[in-house]
């Protein structure tokens, strides 16, 4: 069975579908028994989805957008 350190080292390749059949089985076997690594994989999947959802072009006025979000946050706290 893989150690957690070995699992983390293979995580990106696992999520990208770049592991051999044998390596994929080893990863899945480890994930069956390791709650922390399952949580790590879920976080990695969420991060990948978030990055895919981000716009390709940066916003024209990022500073203004950040200020608007900060003001909304302050209002919600009040």
FIKOLZA-1660 file (N, C-alpha, C; in steps of 0.1 Angstrom, whole numbers, plus 5000, padded with zeros to 4 digits):
% residues 78
   i   px   py   pz ch aa at
   1 5008 4988 5000  A  X  N
   1 5000 5000 5000  A  X CA
   1 5009 5012 5000  A  X  C
   2 5004 5023 4993  A  X  N
   2 5011 5035 4993  A  X CA
   2 5011 5042 5006  A  X  C
   3 5022 5050 5009  A  X  N
   3 5021 5059 5020  A  X CA
   3 5014 5072 5016  A  X  C
   4 5010 5080 5026  A  X  N
   4 5003 5092 5023  A  X CA
   4 5013 5101 5015  A  X  C
   5 5025 5101 5018  A  X  N
   5 5035 5110 5010  A  X CA
   5 5035 5105 4996  A  X  C
   6 5036 5092 4993  A  X  N
   6 5036 5087 4979  A  X CA
   6 5022 5090 4972  A  X  C
   7 5011 5090 4980  A  X  N
   7 4998 5093 4974  A  X CA
   7 4998 5107 4970  A  X  C
   8 5003 5116 4978  A  X  N
   8 5002 5131 4975  A  X CA
   8 5011 5133 4963  A  X  C
   9 5022 5126 4962  A  X  N
   9 5031 5128 4950  A  X CA
   9 5025 5124 4937  A  X  C
  10 5015 5115 4938  A  X  N
  10 5008 5110 4926  A  X CA
  10 4995 5117 4923  A  X  C
  11 4991 5125 4932  A  X  N
  11 4977 5131 4932  A  X CA
  11 4974 5138 4919  A  X  C
  12 4983 5147 4914  A  X  N
  12 4981 5154 4902  A  X CA
  12 4980 5145 4890  A  X  C
  13 4989 5135 4889  A  X  N
  13 4988 5126 4878  A  X CA
  13 4975 5118 4879  A  X  C
  14 4971 5114 4891  A  X  N
  14 4959 5106 4892  A  X CA
  14 4947 5114 4887  A  X  C
  15 4946 5127 4892  A  X  N
  15 4934 5135 4888  A  X CA
  15 4935 5138 4873  A  X  C
  16 4946 5139 4867  A  X  N
  16 4948 5142 4852  A  X CA
  16 4946 5129 4844  A  X  C
  17 4945 5117 4850  A  X  N
  17 4943 5105 4843  A  X CA
  17 4956 5100 4836  A  X  C
  18 4967 5103 4843  A  X  N
  18 4980 5100 4836  A  X CA
  18 4988 5088 4843  A  X  C
  19 4981 5081 4852  A  X  N
  19 4987 5070 4858  A  X CA
  19 4984 5057 4850  A  X  C
  20 4993 5047 4852  A  X  N
  20 4991 5034 4846  A  X CA
  20 4980 5027 4854  A  X  C
  21 4975 5016 4848  A  X  N
  21 4964 5009 4855  A  X CA
  21 4968 5005 4869  A  X  C
  22 4980 4999 4870  A  X  N
  22 4985 4994 4883  A  X CA
  22 4986 5006 4893  A  X  C
  23 4992 5017 4889  A  X  N
  23 4993 5029 4898  A  X CA
  23 4980 5034 4902  A  X  C
  24 4970 5034 4893  A  X  N
  24 4957 5039 4896  A  X CA
  24 4950 5030 4906  A  X  C
  25 4952 5017 4905  A  X  N
  25 4947 5007 4915  A  X CA
  25 4953 5010 4929  A  X  C
  26 4966 5012 4929  A  X  N
  26 4973 5015 4942  A  X CA
  26 4968 5027 4948  A  X  C
  27 4966 5038 4940  A  X  N
  27 4960 5050 4946  A  X CA
  27 4946 5048 4951  A  X  C
  28 4938 5041 4944  A  X  N
  28 4924 5039 4948  A  X CA
  28 4924 5030 4961  A  X  C
  29 4933 5021 4961  A  X  N
  29 4933 5012 4973  A  X CA
  29 4937 5021 4985  A  X  C
  30 4947 5030 4984  A  X  N
  30 4951 5038 4995  A  X CA
  30 4939 5047 4999  A  X  C
  31 4932 5053 4989  A  X  N
  31 4921 5062 4992  A  X CA
  31 4909 5055 4999  A  X  C
  32 4908 5042 4997  A  X  N
  32 4897 5035 5004  A  X CA
  32 4899 5035 5019  A  X  C
  33 4912 5035 5023  A  X  N
  33 4915 5034 5038  A  X CA
  33 4920 5047 5044  A  X  C
  34 4922 5057 5037  A  X  N
  34 4928 5069 5042  A  X CA
  34 4919 5081 5041  A  X  C
  35 4912 5085 5051  A  X  N
  35 4903 5096 5051  A  X CA
  35 4910 5109 5048  A  X  C
  36 4922 5112 5053  A  X  N
  36 4929 5124 5050  A  X CA
  36 4933 5126 5036  A  X  C
  37 4937 5115 5029  A  X  N
  37 4940 5116 5015  A  X CA
  37 4928 5117 5006  A  X  C
  38 4917 5111 5011  A  X  N
  38 4904 5114 5003  A  X CA
  38 4900 5128 5004  A  X  C
  39 4902 5134 5016  A  X  N
  39 4899 5149 5018  A  X CA
  39 4908 5157 5009  A  X  C
  40 4921 5153 5008  A  X  N
  40 4931 5160 5000  A  X CA
  40 4927 5160 4985  A  X  C
  41 4923 5148 4981  A  X  N
  41 4919 5146 4966  A  X CA
  41 4906 5155 4964  A  X  C
  42 4897 5155 4973  A  X  N
  42 4885 5164 4971  A  X CA
  42 4889 5178 4970  A  X  C
  43 4898 5183 4978  A  X  N
  43 4903 5196 4978  A  X CA
  43 4910 5199 4965  A  X  C
  44 4918 5190 4960  A  X  N
  44 4924 5192 4947  A  X CA
  44 4914 5193 4936  A  X  C
  45 4904 5184 4936  A  X  N
  45 4893 5185 4926  A  X CA
  45 4886 5198 4926  A  X  C
  46 4883 5203 4938  A  X  N
  46 4877 5216 4939  A  X CA
  46 4886 5227 4934  A  X  C
  47 4898 5227 4937  A  X  N
  47 4908 5237 4932  A  X CA
  47 4908 5236 4916  A  X  C
  48 4909 5224 4911  A  X  N
  48 4909 5223 4896  A  X CA
  48 4896 5229 4890  A  X  C
  49 4885 5226 4896  A  X  N
  49 4872 5231 4891  A  X CA
  49 4872 5247 4892  A  X  C
  50 4877 5252 4903  A  X  N
  50 4877 5266 4905  A  X CA
  50 4886 5273 4894  A  X  C
  51 4898 5267 4892  A  X  N
  51 4907 5273 4882  A  X CA
  51 4901 5272 4868  A  X  C
  52 4894 5262 4865  A  X  N
  52 4887 5261 4852  A  X CA
  52 4876 5271 4850  A  X  C
  53 4870 5274 4861  A  X  N
  53 4859 5284 4860  A  X CA
  53 4863 5299 4860  A  X  C
  54 4876 5301 4863  A  X  N
  54 4881 5315 4863  A  X CA
  54 4881 5320 4848  A  X  C
  55 4879 5333 4846  A  X  N
  55 4880 5338 4833  A  X CA
  55 4894 5338 4828  A  X  C
  56 4896 5336 4815  A  X  N
  56 4909 5336 4809  A  X CA
  56 4915 5349 4809  A  X  C
  57 4907 5359 4806  A  X  N
  57 4913 5373 4806  A  X CA
  57 4911 5379 4820  A  X  C
  58 4921 5386 4824  A  X  N
  58 4919 5393 4837  A  X CA
  58 4909 5405 4836  A  X  C
  59 4902 5407 4847  A  X  N
  59 4893 5419 4846  A  X CA
  59 4900 5432 4844  A  X  C
  60 4893 5441 4837  A  X  N
  60 4900 5454 4834  A  X CA
  60 4903 5462 4846  A  X  C
  61 4894 5462 4855  A  X  N
  61 4896 5470 4867  A  X CA
  61 4895 5462 4880  A  X  C
  62 4905 5454 4882  A  X  N
  62 4905 5444 4893  A  X CA
  62 4905 5452 4907  A  X  C
  63 4912 5463 4908  A  X  N
  63 4912 5470 4920  A  X CA
  63 4898 5475 4924  A  X  C
  64 4890 5480 4914  A  X  N
  64 4877 5485 4917  A  X CA
  64 4868 5473 4921  A  X  C
  65 4869 5462 4914  A  X  N
  65 4861 5450 4918  A  X CA
  65 4865 5445 4932  A  X  C
  66 4877 5445 4936  A  X  N
  66 4881 5441 4949  A  X CA
  66 4875 5451 4959  A  X  C
  67 4875 5464 4957  A  X  N
  67 4869 5473 4966  A  X CA
  67 4854 5471 4967  A  X  C
  68 4847 5469 4956  A  X  N
  68 4833 5466 4957  A  X CA
  68 4830 5454 4966  A  X  C
  69 4838 5443 4964  A  X  N
  69 4836 5431 4972  A  X CA
  69 4839 5434 4987  A  X  C
  70 4849 5442 4989  A  X  N
  70 4852 5445 5003  A  X CA
  70 4841 5453 5010  A  X  C
  71 4835 5462 5002  A  X  N
  71 4824 5470 5007  A  X CA
  71 4812 5461 5010  A  X  C
  72 4809 5452 5001  A  X  N
  72 4798 5443 5003  A  X CA
  72 4800 5434 5016  A  X  C
  73 4812 5430 5018  A  X  N
  73 4815 5422 5029  A  X CA
  73 4814 5430 5042  A  X  C
  74 4818 5443 5042  A  X  N
  74 4816 5452 5054  A  X CA
  74 4802 5454 5057  A  X  C
  75 4793 5455 5047  A  X  N
  75 4779 5457 5049  A  X CA
  75 4773 5445 5055  A  X  C
  76 4777 5433 5050  A  X  N
  76 4772 5420 5055  A  X CA
  76 4775 5419 5070  A  X  C
  77 4786 5424 5074  A  X  N
  77 4791 5422 5088  A  X CA
  77 4783 5432 5097  A  X  C
  78 4778 5443 5092  A  X  N
  78 4771 5453 5100  A  X CA
  78 4758 5449 5104  A  X  C
% end
